[in-house]
Amino acid sequence: MNEVFKRKRAMGRIFNVNGNCIPQLHYIVDLTERLEQIKVMVDAGEYFTINRARQYGKTTLLRALAAYLKEEYIVASLDFQKLSYVNFESEQAFVTAFAGELIDCVESLPEEIGRKLDAFAEGNAKNPTLLALFRVINRWCGQSSKRIVLMIDEVDSATNNQVFLDFLAQLRGCYINRDIKQTFQAVILTGVYDVRNVKRKIWPEEDHKTNSPWNIAADFLVDLNFSKQDIAGMLAQYESDHMTGMDVAEIAELLYDYTSGYPFLVSRICKLLDERIRQNKDFPDKKAAWTREGVTGAVKTLLTERNTLFESFVEKLNNYPQLHDFIYALLFNGRTIPYNPLNKAIEMAEMFGFIKNSSGNTTISNRIFETVLYNLFLSEEALTSDIIKGNSL
């Protein structure tokens, strides 16, 4: 344990909204049930993608899963965000980078496999192709005393190029031929974009609408939203440390009511309560802050701040006019829109976390998002109205 980590741990745990959560440093929900559900998929040899919106706890879950599986499996856990654009410019560049990441993330490799991967990573391989790389990987899988699980985080960092499609095709080939050639036990890809639709980012919409190289992926149905019980468990950790006297069940229900369990929003409100609301003159200490009134104050603060999640929402609305128009219609037209995942606007809005399926109807994901989006559209209308234009002349 490094000295910086020791100092942070000595200061006590905090609510975290920046990067992955570390149990020793941060208050975190119990992930055990989710990990058990995912392990069932791994044990069954399934390849799948965990697609969720930004700041949904994907990286935290993936790191917890790697630790959860390590007794039974060898886990190769990579992060494509660490790779640069140059690493995806050519097949050789990708093979070099991927081999290097494998070497870095796996503690012990068979000598022969390690030597061959080193050759790829150093650019000394005679045949630096994906096919050659996967021959080495499959040989490793065949020799290993434990089955091997490949996990790649931030995979959509790479989804705008042909090399990544070729990589997916190799994984697909491994999956199809797994009955005759040993390969990865399971492959887990995480990101915002659905990898099965990656071709939309490369070619025009009218071309290549089907035959995704990732059409072998199993459905991932594990709920990553925090339940009331999840939130209560995290609050109980905090209460054990600080003894505020809060009504844990009541505060958990309030947080769920505002957020519908969206992980970032839950943690952000808690962080505001712990670090800012209690410094307000109306809430002089933690006991006063962790109340119904304190939660209301934290929500008001959240609704008026700039944060990475809200900024991401604005970016998506600006980049995708169809998405902008759909969300506007959902908020202001007063008509019920049936949920249909085949509708491209609905698919996109759900992928980015704007909406959810509520008993067959499309609704905004939670009260916080509804208010933020409503206020955003009202401000846009005000700035473009004839009155504002006239006053600005």
N, C-alpha and C positions, 0 to 999 in steps of 0.2 A: 504494500500500500504506500503510494508516494506521499510526500509531506503536504502538498496542497490538498489532497483528498483527506488526509488526517485532520487538517485544520478545519476544513468545511464540515466534516462529520462532527467535530467537537463543538461547533457552533449550533448544532441542532438541525433537525430536518425542516425543510420548507416546502411550500407548494410550488411546483415547477411547471412552467409553460414554455420553456425554451429547450428544445432538444429532448432526448430520451430521458425517462425517469430512472433514477438509481435508488433502489430501496433503502440503502444506507444514508442517502442524502435527502430523499424526497418522500412526501406522503403519497402513497400509491394504493390503488385498489388491489384487492386480491385477484390475481389472474389465474389461479389454479384451475378453476372449472374450464376456462377458455383453453388453457394449455392442454388439459385432458382431452377436450374435443378435437383439437388440432392433431394431437398425437394419434388419435384413432385414424385420421386421414393418412398420416405418415406411415403408420403400421400397415395400412392397406395398400401402400405403394402409390398413392395418388400424387399427381402433379397439379398444382393449383396456384391461383393468384389471390393475394389479399389486396383488394382495391377499396380504398376509402379516401375521403376528402383529406385535405391538408390538416395537420395537427390533430389526428385522430388516434394517436398512440401506436401507430404501426411499428415504428422502430423499437419502442419500448417492448411491445409484444414479441417482436422477432428476437430481441436479445434475451428476453426471458425464456423463449422457446428453445433457443440454442443451449442455455444452461439446463433446461428441463430434459432435453434429449441426450445430453452428452454421455450419460452412463451407458446407454444402450446403442447409440449411434456415433459415428464420426460426423461432425457437423462442419461443413465448409460454409462459413457465413461471410458473404461479400457485400460491399456497398458500392453501387455503380456511381454514386455521387462523387466518389473519390477519383473517378477516372475523368480525364479531360476530353474535349472535343477531338483532339488529335488521336486519341486512342480508338476512335470509331471511324477514322477516315479511310482505313483500309483493313482488309482481313488480317494481314500480317501485324499491323499495329494492335488490333484487338487481341489477337492470339498472344502477343507479347505481354500486354497489360493483364489479360485474364490469367495467364500462367503465373505471373508475378503475384497477383492477388491471392491465388490459391496457395502458393508457397507461404505467403505471409500469414494466412488465416488458419492453416492446418499445422498443429504442433509437431506431428511426426509423420513423415512420409516414408514408404519403402525406398531403399537406397536407389534402386533402378528408376523408380517413378520420379523421385526427387531430382535425379540427374537429368532426366529427359525434360521435366518441367523447367529446370534451370536453363537448359539450352533454349527453350522457347522464350523464357523471360529475358535472357541476355541477347536474344537475336542471333543465336548461333545454330539454330535448328536448320537442317538441310531442307526441310519441307514445312515451312511455317504456315500451315493451313488449318482451318477448323477441323477438317476431316482427320488430319494427323494428330491434332491436339486431342480430339475425342477418342481416338484409338488408345492413346496413353491413359486417358481418364477411365475408359472402360477396363483397361488392363488393371489399373489401380483398384477399381471396384471389384474385379474378380479376385484379386490377391488379398484384399482387406479382410481382417478377422471380424470387423464390424461393418454393417451396412452403412452407406454414406448418404447423407442428406445435404443437398445444395440449397442454400437460401441466399437470395439476392435482394437487397434493400434498394429503394429509390430506382427501380428498374426503368421507370419511364423517363429517366434522364437520358436514356439511350434510344428511345423509340422513334427517332426521326431519321433513321438511316437503314440502308440495305444490309449492312454488316450485322446489325442486331436481328433482322429477320432471318438471316442465314444461321445465326446462333440459335434462334428459336427452332429453326428447322432441324438442326442437329439434336436438340433436346427432344423434339417430337419423334425423330427417328429412333433415338435411344428408348423412348417410352414404348413405341410400337414393337420394337424387337427385344424387349426386356425378357421375353420367355426363352430366347435363344442366346442372348449375350448379356452378361452381368453389367449393370449400369447403376446410376443413382437410385436409391430406394425411393426417394421423393424429391421433388423440386418445388420450392416455394418462392414466388416472385411477389414483391410488394411495391405498390405505387398508387398514384391517383388514377391515372388513365387505365382503362381496361386493355390489357395487352392483346386480348383477342381482336380488338379493333384497331390495332396499331397501323394497319395499312392505310387507314384514313389520313394519317399524318404524313404519309409519304407520297401517295398518288392522288389524283383528282377523285372526287366522290363517285364519278360515274364508272371508274375502273376498279377492279379488284375488290368488289364488295364482300366476297366470300372467300372460302378456302384459307382462313387464317392459319398460320403455322402453329398457333397455340389452341387449336380447336380440340385438343385432347384434355384440356384443363377441367378438373372437377369443380363443381359449384362450391363456393366457400360461404357457408350459411351461419358461421359463428357471429353472434351479436357483439360488436365492440362498444356499443353504447353502454354507459354506466347505468346500472339499475339503482333504484332507491337504496337497496341493500348494499350495493357496491359503495355508494356515496357515504352511507352511514358507517360502513367499516373504515373508510378513510378518515372520516371525522372522528371516529372513536380513537384512532391512533393519535390524532392531534389533541383530543381532549385528555388522553392519558398523559401527554407531555405538559399541557398547559393549565389544566383544571379550570376552565372558564365557567363551568356550570351550565353550558349550553344544553338545550334539549336536542340531542343528536337526531332523533327521529323527525322532529319538526323541521330542523334546518335541512336535513337530507331531502325531505319532501318538497320544501320550498325550492331548493336548488334543482331538483328534477323537474319541477313544474315550469321553471323558467327555461331550462336547457334541453329537456327531453334526454338528458344523459350524454350530450355531446362532450367528449372528454376535455377539450380545451376550455370550453365555457365553464364547466364545473370547476376546473382547477384555477381558472382566471378569477372567478368570483371569490373563491376561497383565498386566493393570494391577496386580492384587494382587501378582504376582511381582515386578514392577518397583518398586512403591512401598511395599509393606508387608511382604511375606515377607522381603525382604532386610534388613529392620531387626530381624527376630526374632533372638533370641540363638542359635538353632540354625542360622541362615543369615546370617552376619555381613556378607556382601557379595553382589554380583550373581552372581559365579561359583558360590557355594554355592546361591543361590536357583534358578538356572535348571538344575535337575536333576530327576530323577524324584521325589526326596523333596520338593523345593520345590513341584512341581506338586501333590503330594498335600496339602501344607500349605495351598496356595492354595485347593484344592477344599474342604477342611474349613472354611476361613474363609468361602468363598462360601455354603456350605450353612447357615451360622448367621447370616447377615447379612440385613438388610432392604434390598432394593433395588427400584427402580421396576418391574422386570419381575415379580418375585415378588409384589409388592403388587398388580399388575394381575391376576395369576392368581387371587389370593384374591378380588378384587373380582368377577371373572367367575364364580367358583364360588358366591359369595353371591348374585349377581344372577340366576343361571340354575340353579334347583334341579335341572332335568333334566340339565344338564351335570355338576353335583356328583355326582348319583347314578350317572351313567354312568362317570365317572372312578373313583369309589369301586369300582364293580363290576369295572372293568378291573384295578384294583390288587389287590383282595382276594378276588374270587370264584374265582380260579384256573381260569376257563374261557377258552378262546380265542374271541374275538369277531371274526367275519369282517368285513373292511373293506367298507363299502357307503356311498358318498357320498350316496345317496338317503335314508339314515337321518338324521333331523334332529339327533340327538345327536352322531353321528359327524361330520356336516358342521360343526356348531358347534365341536366340540372341535378339529377340524383347522384351522378358520379362526382360532381363538385360539392355535394353536401347541401344544396339549397332546399331540396324537397324530400318528402318521404311518402310512402304508400300508406294511407290511413283508411282502412276498411274499403279499399277499392277506389278511393279518391286521392287526387294529388293535393298535398298540403305543404306549406312551408315547414321546414324541419323542426322549428321550435319558436318560442315566443321571442327570444332575443333576436334571432335572424329576421323574424317578421317585422319587428320594430325597426331594426337597422335598415332593412331594405325599403320599408315604407318611408322612413325619413329621407333616405337617399333619393328615392324617386321624387318626393315632394320638393327637395332642394333643387333637383335638376329642372323640374318644371318651373319653379320660381325664377331660376336664373335665365331661362329661355323664354319667359313670358313677354308679351308686348310691353307690359308696364316696366319691367326691368330694362328691356332694350331701350325704351324711351328715356328712362332716367339716366342711362349710361351714355347717351349721346351728348 
